[in-house]
Structures are given as C-alpha cells and as structure tokens.
Amino acid sequence: MSAVPDETIVLRDKFVPHGRTVPTENGWTWIAAAWSIFRRAAGIWIGMVLTLAVIYTVLAVLPVIGAIASFVVGPVFTAGLVLTSRTIDQGGEVQFSQLFGGFKYRFGTLLVVGLLYLAGTAAIVFVVVLMTGVSLFGLLDATSPEAAMALGATVLIALLLILALMLPLIMAIWFAPPLVVFHELGALESMKASFAGCLRNMLPFLLYGVVLLVAAVIASIPLMLGWLILGPVMAASIYTAYRNIYFTE
C-alpha cells in the first residue's frame, strides 16, 4: 500500500502544472512578498542563513567530496527554506528545524534533483573544456604576457559559455524543490515544470534579477552583513514566485 500524502505538506490549491505567465512587474512583487515573510520571523531566518553558511564553508574545505555534496544537498536545503516560507505565509509558527525539512519530506527525490544538477553541470564544463581547450594550468605556465593574455581570453570565453549553458539548467532546478515537496512530482517531472515556468516568465525574472543584483552590491558593502537579510529574502522569493506562477489567482 502506498503512503498517504501528508496533507499538511502537499498543497491542494488550483495548481497550474507548467506555470502561467505573469506580468513583468511581478518580478518586484516576489521580492516585496518575500520581505514580508522574512520580517515576520527575522531571527529564525538569520539563524538559518548563518547555519547554512557554516555548513557550506565546511563543505568547501573538503576536497572534491565537499563540492559534490554542495550540489547534491542544495535542493534539499532549498526545500527546507520553502517549507519555512510556506509556514510563515499561512500564519503558522515557524521552527528552526524546518531548515532540515527536506531531509524528512521527499528526501530521495530531492537528492535525485541534486544529482541531476551535478551531472548536468559536470557535462557542461566537460563539453566547454573540450570545445575551447581551456587549461588553468596553461594560464599559470604562460611564458610571456602575450601568451597569458591569449590564454586568459580563452578562459573568459569558456566561462561565458559555461554561464550561457548553465542558464537552462538553473531554470530547471529553480522551482524543482517546492514542486517536489508540495506536489509530489518526480525529479525529472519537477525540473521540466520548473523550466517551463521560468521560460514563460523571462521578463519578470529579468526585473527580479536586476533588483537582486543591485541589492547584492549594497548588501556586500558593510562587510557582507547585508546578506543576513538579503539571503533569507532571496530564499523566500523562490516560494513567493512559485506561488505566483504555479497557482491561479
């Protein structure tokens, strides 16, 4: 017998499986709504951000395995953050332990999303390196300024190619965690739905990205302390954008 879905987790509202197109200005309203979610539990949000910073710092120190783990557990922690956002949005009492909610709800599927993200990133980097022949060791071993500049240009082109090819992959995982946790979609199914939702809302995402870029610059000025606020707002904005795109009014 299959397990009965947890009605406190699975959302039963008017769900639009592949998202709907929303007005451009909604890119700003996602952030404004996320700010409202943050300020209702600012202390817990800041504690969550600091905890994640410590976890990812530890993973960064571990050679190879740490980088792999960072990719794989990313969707799991994102699920915990959207669960936190949903609780606050619905007027519930948020708990710090919700940060780890992705380890409790649909962990296996979230892990597969992370593995697919890792595999996709590795494939993109591998293809770009083959196409450009870029080598960081070659840059370090350059025997003249001219050779270093030529190799540096190749590295820059490679990085731009990687960023361009990564965009569809990022679109595919952006909303995957809430789609997995709240709607019990499979890994590939949630990534397809996430990509479709993002693709239909390129203009709102353009505005969203510009606003967050400016906010990131400002947040970084006072010893990065602004990220204690911007980090939670960005996390909550994944939830607010998801609610706006994947549900009818």
Order of alpha helices (4+ residues) and beta strands (2+ residues): alpha-alpha-alpha-alpha-alpha-alpha-alpha-alpha-alpha-alpha
